[in-house]
Amino acid sequence: MLKLFQFHLRLIALGTLLLSSSGMAQTLALYCEEDRPLQFYGADGKLTGFTTEIVQEIQKRVGNKDKIQVVPWARGLDKINNNPNTLLFSMARTPEREEAYQWIGPIMANIYGLYAKADSTLRINNIEEAKQLNLIGVYRNDIRDQTLTRLGFTNLDRASSNISSFKKLMMGRIPVYTDSKLGVESLALTSGYQANDVKLIFELFKSELYIAASKNTDKRIVDQWNQALEQMKHDKTFAKIEQKYRQQLSPALPSVPASPHRR
């Protein structure tokens, strides 16, 4: 009788383990937008980039083989806002977004500022002076729009893309637009210009970038991904990937070191 009881206990334990494993192995929908040097297509046509390699390494460590899909940012937001087990990267963590998602990271930090044409004589010394500008170009509903709106800016020219804001600046339709130190060079080239066609005239704020998970993503998956990321930081794998992209990442702040999870 004792042996039979012990056998039943083993079956229960095995069932619990299999149930847990199946939960961790759930299919994930992974989305990102093309944003050099974080996520972009290389010369061979394959998706690469700093954050892409971070995500791919996490996938290896947790046993996930789901394909990363490159989509416009608005579509990625729609997917993560309306579907379970959905991840979107790279997303800035802001007060407006804090409770809407679960967070894997941080991956790195970035600085956002006001950019004017290279020959502009415009000077901005503080936030209040920035609020007095005629118009400030922002990417609709992203961190720049959300943060400046929260800070009380009422002079925002909201565009459907960063390229649109950049071209408006170069055509003289707006005096400044907002960008990150990390993204300005790539945006200039994509818009048909050079990075030295614009200049930073005022730093607005800094923000940390994360892999965001939809609110109803299995929390065990989020914890597992965070644990894998922390392991990467401790065993220097993260640093090796960072070094590979060091020259491209140099305009941004240094990556955030390993630290306890904030959630």
Buried (B, 14 or more C-beta within 10 A) or exposed (E): EEEEEEEEEEEEEEEEEEEEEEEBEBEBBBBBBBBBBBBBBEEEEEBBBBBBBBBBBBBEBBEBEEEBEBBEBBEBBBBBEEEBBBBBBBBBBBEBBEEEBBBBBBBBBBBBBBBBBEEBEBEBEEBEEBBEBEBBBBBBBBBBBBBBBEEEBEBBBBBEBBBBBBBBBBEEEBBBBBBBBBBBBBBBEBBEBEBEBBBBBBEBBBBBBBBBBBEEBBEEBBBBBBBBBBBBBEEEBBBEBBEBBEEBBEBBBEBBEEEEEEE
